[in-house]
Amino acid sequence: MLRRGSRHHTVNASTSGGPQRALIIAGFVNRVGNGLFNTAAILYFTLVVHLPATQVGAGLTIAGLCGLAAGIPAGNLADRHGPRTVWLSALTLQAVTMAAFVLIDSWLAFTLVATLDRLAATAANASGGALIARVADEHAAAFRARLRTFVNLGVVVGTSGAAFAVQINTRAAYTTLILANAASFAGAAVIALLGVPNYRPLPRPEHHRRWSVLADRPYVAFVALYSAMGLQYQTVSLLLPIWLSAHTDAPRWTVAAVYAINSGVCVLLQSRLGSKVETPTEGGRALRRAGFLFLLSCPLMALTADVPAWVAPALAVLAVCVHSIGEVWESSGGYALGFGLAPDHAQGQYQGLLGIGFDAGQALAPLALTGVVLALGHPGWLLLGAFFAALGAAAPPLAARADRTRPQPLSVSSPLSEAGH
């Protein structure tokens, strides 16, 4: 087993630039479609398909839980047969399931299609992570941060475009958004097919097993820590909007402003800060910085309820700016540890577990944030900030311990099979 950085490179930087550009373009196209769909999805299912909001929520919960099952199996397939093959298959299935949403007319059909979609999405995340590791090699974390910049930009573009369809508010308008999202999956697949090599599987050591990642306790501990810190995403997207609406006199446009600022800060800083975080050690420090910034931002968010209405928007913007910088450090640290601690031959399996943990954390986030933080009020915000800070403080020693348990580099270089179209 090789550690990252110990490979014999047969593809230089100039030849890897094309595949990286292709992945960036594919990711941007796909996220524009996602932005179009996500903005109007709930409106389509409730106003056009006429499903009660409770049924939509139940169907999405079932789909999300079932989707977790695809993570490690899909990652294993990517490790055994090549990540591009599995990723393209998952994107194709997502294009089909997304288009199928325009045909549903019942809760059962909705839940079935949503479940297939989430299974495909989980498989795409696992195999996509393995593909990033092959395309970017030892710079996977920095490239993933750069990719996230364009992903966020794509979501912003898609969300802006969806506003027109939402304003029109007709079945045809919503159907157009859904089919455009389906086309974005197909378009991303075509771009990757033409621009990304079909990387051959890396040789696996004799002791490799399909579920080896579950026996890697340091990596499992990292997944648990990163998944718990992932609550910070819904702090801005869910908790703060509810808080501003229910506990402050801030104008309604404040909620839209914090969304835009959060996305803007991430677009502007993700590549710049992410390029400085590539090793597990740097990843641990980045998570510690993130925890400290969240410790500052959470009390600031709470204080929006204690200031005049004209001050609350400015304080909310300040809090979100601080929080967003922490988010950039948090995601960059997660990429460095997620890729850096995973063996090269099993990136798919390891990215699959990381995706399972993160998605499970996001599924539990609404219950934790609304049931604990909102219930406690100001003390809840302080508790949340302290929770993030404690996770951040635990990251550097966890990263150091995990890095020590990684196999040592081989004493002689060993050429590995690379890419073939």
C-alpha positions, 0 to 999 in steps of 0.5 A: 500500500502506498502513501500519497506522494510516494507514487511513480508519476507517469502523468505530468501536470500538463497532461492532468490539466485537461481532465481537471478542467473537464471535471470543473466544467462538468461539475459547474454544468451539473450544479447549475441544473441542481440550482434550478431544481432545488429552488423549486422542487418543494413547490412543484411537489406540493403545488403541481403534484399536490402532495402534502408537505408532510408526505414530501418530507416523509418521502425525502427522509425515506429516500435519504436513509435508503440512499446511504446504503450505496456509499461503500458498495459503489466505492468498491465498484469504483476501486475495482472497475475504475472510478469514471465508469461508476461515476458516469453510470451514476450520472446517467441514472440520475438523469433518468430519475430526475426526468421521471419526476415529471411523470409522478402522480402519487406519493408512492411513485414520488418516494420510489423515484426519490429513493433511486435518485438518492442511491445514484447520488450517493454512488456518484459522490463516492465514485466522484471522490475516487475520480478526483483523487486520480485526476489530481493525484497528491493535490486532490484536496487543493483541487477539490477546494477549487472545484467547490468554488465552481460548484458554488458558483453553478448553484448561484447561477441556477438558483437565480435562473429558477426565480423566473420559473417560480414567478411564472408558477405554472406546471410547464415552468416547473417541468422545464426546470426539472428537465433542465436538471436532468439534462445537466446530469447528462451533459456532465456525463458527456463532458467527463466521457470526452475529457476525463481518462478512463483510469484503470484500477490500482493494484490492491494489497492481499489484505484488502477487503471490501469493508476494510474502511470500517476496520480503520478506526482513525479514519472512522473517528475522522468521519464521525468528527467531520460529520458532526462538524457538518452541522455548521452548514445547516446553521446558516441555511436552516437555523439562522433563517428561523431565528431571524424570522421568529426572534428578531425584527429584521426585515425579510430580505435579511434571510436572502442576504445571508444566503447570498453572502455565504455563497459569495464568501465561499466562492471568493475564498475557497480556492485561495484558502483551500490551496494552503491545506493539503496534508492531514496535519494542515487539515487538522489545523484548518478544522481547528481554525474553523471551530474557533470561527464558529465559536465566534459566529454562533453568539453573534447570530444569537445577538441579532435578537437583542439589537434594534431592527436596523442593527440586526441585518448588519450583525447577521451579515457580520456573523455569516461572514465569520461563519463562512470563512470558518466553512471554507476552512472546515471544508478544506480540512475535510478534503485534506483528511478525507483524501490524505488518510485514504489509501490510493487503491481504496479511495472509492471505498473511503470516500463512500464511508465519508459520504455516508457519515456526512449525509447521516449528519445532515439528515439529523441536523434539523432535529438537533438544531431546532430541537436543542438550539432553538429550544434553549435559545441563547444558551443553545447558540453558546452550546453550539459554538462550544460544540464546534470549537471542541470538535475543532480542538480535537482535530489536530491530535486526531489527524496526527494519530491517524497519519501515524497509522498510515503505511510507510512509503515503499523504499523503491518506486513502483510504476502503477497503471495509469490512464487509458481512454 
